[in-house]
Amino acid sequence: MDISNSVPRREPAINVPAPLLAWIGLMVAVHAVRQFLSAETDIRFLLETAFVPASWSVAFGWITPTGLVAAAEALATGEDGAMTVALAKFFASEPLRPWSALTYSVLHGSWAHLGLNCLWFVAFGVAVVRRIGAARSLLLWLVTALGGALAQWMSNPLGLQFLIGASASV
């Protein structure tokens, strides 16, 4: 008598495809490492990896570096204004960081931000990964991250705010 058919099959406790868990693990690891960086190092990391529309506008010739600084100076008021001008001067003089159109999507501003993105990513991503597979899901992530960066750039081409988070890809 074969009893293997009579034993009920147990579902796994975590029923999320491995590629999805790996991507979530990457985002959690990046955020966790950032918690141990000094404030200066974390800012430098963000300058290297977050998407900043103004830097792309300068790189593509939409505005000159001096034009960007002048625009920032025209809007500068108080302490925040001084930071805005400093950021404008930085991005006007630095080369474009093309990877930032993708790397911003693994950065998050807080554990709550990361948690909500992961929650929605699991809610919607499980069906997507199961339907189209891991490789095409990764490609979809990359394309939607690029789309989010493009939308941010088009809506605020002189923006000096850092775009971070996986929301565009989710």
MOVENRA-V342971 format. One record per pair of residues at least 4 apart in sequence whose ideal C-beta (glycine too) atoms are under 6 Angstrom apart, sorted by the first residue. I is the first residue (numbers start at 1). J is the second residue. Records with the same first field share a line. If there is no record, write none. Layout:
I->J / J
//
This chain:
16->20 / 21 / 122 / 126
17->129
19->129 / 134
20->125 / 129
24->118
27->106
30->106
31->108 / 114
34->42
37->41 / 42
46->50 / 162
49->100 / 103
50->104 / 162 / 164
51->100 / 101 / 104 / 149 / 163
52->91
53->152 / 153 / 156 / 157 / 159
54->68 / 91 / 158 / 159 / 160
55->91 / 96
56->153
57->62 / 63 / 157
58->65 / 68 / 92
59->96
62->157
63->67 / 68
65->92
68->88 / 92
69->88 / 89 / 92
71->158
72->84 / 85 / 88
73->85
76->81 / 84 / 85
77->81
84->160
87->160
88->92
90->94
99->103
100->104
101->146 / 149
102->145
104->163 / 164
105->145 / 166 / 169
107->164
108->113 / 114 / 165
109->113
111->115
117->121 / 166 / 170
120->170
121->125 / 170
125->129
127->131
128->137
129->137
132->136 / 137
141->169
144->168 / 169
145->168 / 169
148->168
152->163
153->157
166->170
//
